Amino acid sequence: MVALFLLIIVGTLGAVFGGLVLMLARQGGAALFVHPRLPDPGAPPDGSGLRAVAYPTADGVTLTAWLGQPAGITKPVVLVLAGPGQRRADLSGLAATLVAAGYGVMVTCRRPLSLTMGDWGETALLADARAALDHLTAQGVSGSRLVILGVSASAALALQMAWERRPAAVVLAAPPTSGADLLVGRWHLSALAGMASNPLAVVGRLKIAPPACPLLVLHGQADRVVPPAMGQAVFNAAPQPKQAAWIKGAGHADLWAKGGTDALLDFLAGRKGPAPTLDQEAPWRAPGLPAVRS
């Protein structure tokens, strides 16, 4: 009886592990987006200048985002593609600051977990990003009026959208070299590195289809989720014009609170600052680029 019980346990664990391997092999970096998270409130915080909007995807899913467009806005709208496990609430402080500075902002999040079963992966994540951009385009926001910001593994989505839509600028916050590299490094499953058919490649996209616009890489020097060395590799692979801001003392979750927001505002306004490298202890101010204007 005990032997049978142990056999059942071993079989169950084997099935779970086998399923995990198959999911990683099929979805690769996109698997980062499949995990439980705290509920995301439907309404943005009071006083944030944001409102909830709904929009459809090409495959019939209705998604929601938080949108802020100050009255008489002349500055660009920043589309924020949230990273794995992030909620709109996690980015509401950044969004509210952008709105207060006169920028428009749209904060997205991934489709609900119940809808991510089956053939979703990178294809569906890209479709969701396109749907958000289509919503903005319908309101006259595109090209020089648009900035695309991808957080963590969503940097791959931001780069693809930048190549397709030609925005004024693209920002990559704490980008990994690829979603698959991040997943493999986190779970120490190096044998699966070459199996992923949906890697959410960042460096790979930069080499094949670089964005034809200014690019900023933001990364906390104390980031323990996405190693700063990955951000450095992404920056090295990017073509000019490019700049980086390595935020001293900032980790993954507090990047915006510890200087990332100010560095982003400097970049958007074209204000100049020092050009630090990852191995230097430098102020947070982002190197200047031509001003991003409407």
C-alpha positions in Angstrom: 0.0 0.0 0.0 2.8 2.4 0.9 4.7 1.5 -2.3 1.5 2.2 -4.3 1.1 5.6 -2.5 4.7 6.5 -3.2 4.3 5.4 -6.8 1.3 7.7 -7.2 3.2 10.7 -5.7 6.2 10.1 -8.0 3.9 9.8 -11.0 2.1 12.9 -10.1 5.3 14.9 -9.6 6.6 13.5 -12.9 3.5 14.6 -14.7 3.7 18.1 -13.2 7.4 18.4 -14.2 6.8 17.0 -17.6 4.0 19.5 -18.1 6.3 22.3 -17.0 9.0 21.3 -19.4 6.4 21.1 -22.3 5.1 24.6 -21.4 8.6 26.1 -21.3 9.5 24.4 -24.6 6.3 25.7 -26.2 5.9 29.1 -24.7 9.5 30.0 -23.7 9.8 33.6 -22.3 6.0 34.0 -22.6 5.6 31.6 -19.7 6.8 34.3 -17.4 3.4 35.9 -17.8 1.6 32.8 -16.5 1.6 33.0 -12.7 -0.8 34.1 -10.0 -0.8 37.7 -9.0 -2.8 40.0 -6.7 -6.1 41.3 -8.1 -5.8 44.4 -10.1 -8.3 47.0 -9.1 -10.7 48.0 -11.9 -10.6 51.7 -11.2 -7.4 53.8 -10.9 -6.6 55.7 -7.7 -8.6 58.9 -7.0 -6.7 62.0 -8.0 -4.3 60.1 -10.3 -5.7 61.7 -13.5 -6.4 58.2 -14.9 -9.5 56.5 -16.1 -10.3 53.0 -17.0 -10.9 52.2 -20.7 -11.8 48.9 -22.5 -10.7 47.9 -25.9 -10.9 44.6 -28.0 -8.1 42.4 -29.3 -8.0 40.8 -32.7 -8.9 37.4 -31.2 -12.0 38.7 -29.4 -10.7 39.3 -25.9 -11.7 42.6 -24.2 -8.9 44.2 -22.2 -8.8 47.2 -20.0 -6.2 49.8 -19.4 -5.8 53.0 -17.4 -5.6 56.1 -19.6 -4.6 59.6 -18.7 -4.8 62.5 -21.2 -4.4 66.0 -19.6 -6.6 68.7 -21.1 -5.0 70.5 -24.0 -2.2 67.9 -24.1 0.6 68.8 -26.5 3.2 66.3 -25.2 3.4 62.6 -26.3 1.4 59.8 -24.9 3.5 57.1 -23.2 2.1 53.5 -23.7 3.3 51.4 -20.8 3.5 47.7 -21.4 3.5 46.1 -17.9 6.0 43.3 -17.2 5.2 39.8 -15.9 3.3 39.8 -12.7 2.9 43.6 -12.7 -0.5 45.2 -12.1 -1.7 48.5 -13.3 -1.7 49.5 -9.7 2.0 48.9 -9.5 2.6 51.5 -12.2 0.0 54.0 -11.1 2.5 56.2 -9.4 4.6 56.5 -12.6 1.5 57.1 -14.6 0.2 59.8 -12.3 3.6 61.6 -12.4 3.6 61.5 -16.2 0.1 63.0 -16.3 1.0 65.7 -13.8 4.0 66.6 -16.0 1.6 67.1 -19.0 2.2 63.7 -20.7 -0.5 61.3 -21.8 -0.2 57.8 -20.5 -1.8 54.4 -21.1 -1.0 51.6 -18.7 -1.8 48.0 -19.9 -1.7 44.7 -18.2 -1.7 41.1 -19.5 -5.0 39.3 -20.3 -6.6 37.5 -17.3 -5.0 34.2 -16.3 -8.2 32.3 -17.2 -7.7 33.4 -20.8 -4.1 32.4 -21.1 -4.6 28.7 -21.5 -4.0 27.1 -24.8 -2.2 28.7 -27.8 -1.6 32.1 -26.3 2.2 32.7 -25.9 4.1 35.5 -27.6 1.6 35.8 -30.4 -1.2 36.7 -28.1 1.0 39.1 -26.1 2.0 40.9 -29.3 -1.7 41.0 -30.3 -2.6 42.6 -27.0 0.1 45.3 -27.5 -1.2 46.0 -31.0 -4.8 46.3 -29.6 -3.6 49.0 -27.2 -1.9 50.8 -30.0 -4.9 50.6 -32.2 -7.0 52.2 -29.4 -4.5 55.1 -29.2 -4.3 55.4 -33.0 -8.1 55.7 -33.1 -7.7 58.8 -30.9 -5.1 60.3 -33.1 -2.0 59.1 -31.1 0.7 57.7 -33.2 4.1 58.4 -34.7 5.7 61.5 -33.1 2.9 61.7 -30.5 3.7 58.2 -29.2 6.4 56.8 -26.8 6.4 53.1 -26.1 7.7 51.8 -22.8 8.3 48.1 -22.1 9.0 46.9 -18.6 11.1 43.8 -18.0 10.2 41.0 -20.4 7.7 43.3 -22.1 10.7 45.0 -23.6 10.5 42.5 -26.4 6.9 43.6 -27.1 7.9 47.2 -27.0 10.7 46.7 -29.5 8.4 44.8 -31.9 5.7 47.5 -31.6 8.4 50.2 -32.1 9.5 48.5 -35.3 5.9 48.2 -36.6 4.5 51.6 -35.5 7.5 54.0 -35.7 7.0 56.0 -32.5 8.9 59.0 -31.4 11.0 57.0 -28.9 11.1 53.6 -27.1 12.1 53.0 -23.5 13.2 49.7 -22.0 13.0 49.4 -18.2 15.0 46.6 -16.6 15.1 44.6 -19.9 16.4 41.0 -20.0 18.3 39.8 -23.0 15.3 37.7 -23.7 12.3 36.3 -21.7 13.6 32.8 -22.2 17.1 33.8 -20.8 15.4 35.3 -17.8 13.2 32.2 -17.2 16.1 29.8 -17.6 18.3 31.9 -15.3 15.6 32.2 -12.6 14.8 28.5 -12.6 18.3 27.2 -13.4 16.9 25.1 -16.3 19.8 25.7 -18.7 18.9 22.5 -20.7 15.8 24.3 -21.9 17.5 27.4 -23.2 17.3 26.3 -26.8 13.9 24.8 -26.7 11.7 27.9 -26.5 9.8 28.6 -29.6 8.5 31.9 -28.1 11.7 33.4 -26.5 10.5 37.1 -26.2 13.9 38.1 -27.6 15.2 41.5 -26.9 18.8 41.5 -28.1 17.7 39.3 -31.0 15.1 41.8 -32.1 17.5 44.7 -31.8 19.9 42.9 -34.2 17.2 41.9 -36.7 14.7 44.8 -36.6 16.1 47.8 -34.6 13.7 50.7 -33.9 14.2 53.7 -36.1 13.9 56.1 -33.1 15.8 57.2 -30.0 16.0 54.5 -27.3 16.6 54.7 -23.6 17.6 51.7 -21.4 16.7 52.2 -17.7 18.0 49.7 -15.1 18.5 49.6 -11.4 22.0 48.7 -10.3 20.6 46.7 -7.4 18.1 44.7 -9.5 18.0 41.1 -8.4 15.2 40.0 -10.7 16.7 41.0 -14.0 20.5 41.2 -13.7 21.8 44.6 -14.7 24.3 42.9 -16.9 21.4 41.9 -19.1 20.4 45.5 -19.4 24.0 46.3 -20.4 23.9 43.6 -23.1 20.6 45.1 -24.4 22.2 48.6 -24.5 25.3 47.3 -26.2 23.2 45.6 -28.9 21.0 48.7 -29.6 21.9 51.0 -32.5 22.3 54.8 -32.1 20.7 57.0 -31.1 20.6 55.4 -27.7 21.2 56.3 -24.0 21.2 54.5 -20.7 20.4 55.4 -17.1 21.8 53.0 -14.5 20.0 53.9 -11.3 22.2 53.6 -8.2 20.5 51.8 -5.3 17.4 50.9 -7.3 16.1 47.3 -7.5 13.4 45.9 -9.8 10.3 46.9 -7.9 11.4 50.3 -6.8 13.1 51.5 -10.0 10.6 54.3 -10.6 10.6 55.5 -7.0 14.3 55.7 -6.7 15.1 57.8 -9.8 13.7 56.0 -12.8 10.8 58.3 -13.2 13.0 61.4 -13.1 15.4 59.8 -15.6 12.4 59.1 -17.9 11.2 62.7 -17.6 14.6 64.0 -18.4 14.8 61.7 -21.5 11.4 62.8 -22.7 12.2 66.5 -22.3 15.6 66.2 -23.9 17.4 67.5 -20.8 21.1 66.6 -20.7 23.0 64.8 -18.0 26.1 62.6 -17.6 26.4 59.4 -19.6 27.3 56.7 -17.0 28.1 53.1 -17.7 26.9 50.2 -15.6 30.2 49.8 -13.6 30.3 53.5 -12.7 28.5 55.1 -9.7 26.7 57.9 -11.5 23.7 60.1 -10.8 20.4 59.0 -12.0 20.0 61.8 -14.7 19.6 60.3 -18.1 21.8 61.5 -21.0 20.1 64.0 -23.2 18.5 63.1 -26.5 16.6 65.4 -28.9 13.4 66.4 -27.3 10.4 64.1 -27.9 7.6 66.4 -29.0 4.2 66.2 -30.7 
